[in-house]
Amino acid sequence: MTLVQSMTLEKNTRSNRVIDHIKGKKGGPTVVFFGGVHGNETAGVFALKNVFGEIRSQKTQVNGELYAISGNLGALESRQRFQDEDLNRIWLPERIERIVINNEIHHNEENELNQLYLLVQDILKKSNPPFYFLDLHTTSSDTSPFIVLNDSLLNRKYASNYPLPIILGIEEYLKGALLSYINELGYVSLGFESGRHDDNKAIKNSIDFIRYSLTLTQSLDASGREVKRLMGEIAKSSKVSQKFYEIYHQHDIEPENDFEMYPGFANFQMVPKGTNLALVDGVALKATKKRQIFMPLYQKQGREGFYFIRPIPKTWLWLSKKLRRFKVDHILVKLPGVDWETDKKDTLMVDQRVARFFTKSFFHLLGYRARKLDKNHLVAKNRESASKHEEYTKTLWFNQ
Ligand SMILES: [Zn+2]
């Protein structure tokens, strides 16, 4: 049992790796929530205890199975983001193989990953589809609640049911997140950021999010009125318009850097050209253009200083949906210098001489994530091909 103290120090609770697991009498989806993947983000753990406790005490009928899981137990106990390494940056295939298969466990977070990995695999083996993985976080700056996700059409479609801003493409910048790993397995997965770490509203926002998610996934039967009420509460919590945004810049903090954000920036804030953003090694870093700032860092631990985001035009969202559905990539391989990497036809190998005619956003449009392989080649991996669409086709949200 791990003692978890809320960041406001007003509450404490005890938690195991599995906070709770409820199996309904009737069939249905399997919904897995994570809280405290970052140990200083305790709101999710308290919210999960609250909702699952209420389901038990009111004997609410559950369809399928619900899991509430603690992420980083060691860091939750010590009330820090992580102990040795960020648990939400190490879910990379080679790393997982070393930890889980070869049992090369050198520090606390590798041990946490090992336990979480085995638990997730066990759930996928024993429980029934459709699967949903929802990860609860909080931020170090003031923020209106929002959703982050890996950009697949399946995730987009699911997430668009929440009256919240949705941020696409974080996986391009931030490597090794738990949700990216799960998304690559093909399941619906998204992150919910409920507020500032020590803001009491973060717990309330997480509770509303969990309850609404349970109705959206049809794990709980709810009246139309109750669904509307929950949607209203979530919409009320948000001060940002319900739009899709994309990340187009991340400020990396190198280990040798001394980084300090100027005080007072809130998430989603528009900053005019020339604004001092942060002190990097004692030098003021200014906005070279008008920017919309995202996740400014106001804590010691963390390697991402801030991001810039912009709203995605509706036409772009529409076009990318069409292009992905019509599999334009299958036409692309007819071009000289573009080939499938293997017969699986999910990864393109592009000759640099050809690749320079394409922008990163062009690959995004087609649902590909591009990275430089060597100086002659670019490899672009399709994020759509893994999606397990067929598991979700009978759900209400999929058919809306
Ligand atoms: Zn977090």
Residues whose N, C-alpha, C, O or C-beta is under 5 A from the ligand:
A	BS01	ZN	H38 E41 H137 T138
